[in-house]
Amino acid sequence: MEARKPTRLPIAEADARERDEAELATAIALVARGTARRVIVAGLGNAESLAPEALANAQAAHVAFALDRDPVTGAIAIVIGPIAE
């Protein structure tokens, strides 16, 4: 009996921007549902271009939104939460 080779299924790969958008959407959902008080999302490819849409989504969910720039490296992190009062 011949050994069968496994069939490789295609892997869905999102581009970097889609992954970053999903990270931000998840962070907003975690805070909005009360699962997390605050989520810091760092290491995004281009946080500045993602910020406007993420801000609108955070405001719609009544969640605080802030950009935080590291003074040494200049890297930008997006801070989601706490729930806006």
C-alpha positions in Angstrom: 0.0 0.0 0.0 1.4 3.4 -1.0 1.7 6.1 1.5 -0.5 9.0 0.7 0.9 12.5 0.7 -1.1 15.0 2.7 -3.0 17.6 0.7 -1.8 21.1 1.6 -4.7 23.5 2.0 -4.3 27.1 1.1 -3.6 29.3 4.1 -5.4 32.6 4.3 -2.9 35.3 5.0 -4.0 38.8 5.8 -1.8 41.7 4.9 -0.1 43.6 7.7 -2.6 46.4 7.7 -5.5 44.0 8.1 -3.8 42.2 11.0 -3.1 45.6 12.7 -6.8 46.6 12.2 -7.9 43.3 13.7 -5.6 43.8 16.7 -7.1 47.2 17.4 -10.7 46.0 16.9 -9.9 43.2 19.4 -8.4 45.6 21.9 -11.5 47.9 21.7 -13.8 44.9 22.1 -11.9 43.6 25.2 -12.2 47.0 26.9 -15.8 47.7 25.8 -16.9 44.3 27.2 -15.1 44.8 30.5 -12.7 41.9 29.9 -9.7 44.3 30.1 -9.4 47.7 31.7 -6.8 48.9 29.3 -4.9 47.4 26.4 -1.7 48.7 24.9 -1.2 47.7 21.3 2.5 48.1 20.2 4.5 47.0 17.3 2.0 48.1 14.6 3.3 48.7 11.1 2.0 52.2 10.8 0.1 53.3 13.8 -0.4 56.8 12.6 -2.4 55.7 9.5 -4.5 53.4 11.6 -5.3 55.9 14.3 -8.2 57.8 12.7 -10.3 54.7 12.1 -9.4 53.2 15.5 -10.3 56.4 17.2 -13.7 56.5 15.6 -14.3 52.9 16.6 -13.2 53.5 20.1 -15.4 56.5 20.4 -18.4 54.5 19.1 -17.7 51.9 21.8 -17.3 54.6 24.5 -13.7 53.6 25.1 -10.8 56.0 25.7 -8.1 56.2 23.0 -4.6 57.6 23.1 -1.3 57.5 21.2 1.8 57.0 23.2 5.2 57.7 21.7 8.3 56.2 23.3 10.7 59.2 23.9 13.8 57.1 23.2 12.8 55.0 20.2 10.0 57.1 18.8 7.9 53.9 18.5 4.1 54.6 18.8 1.8 52.5 20.8 -2.0 52.8 20.9 -3.6 52.8 24.3 -7.2 51.6 24.4 -9.2 52.1 27.6 -10.4 52.6 30.1 -14.1 52.9 29.4 -14.8 56.6 28.8 -17.0 58.2 31.4 
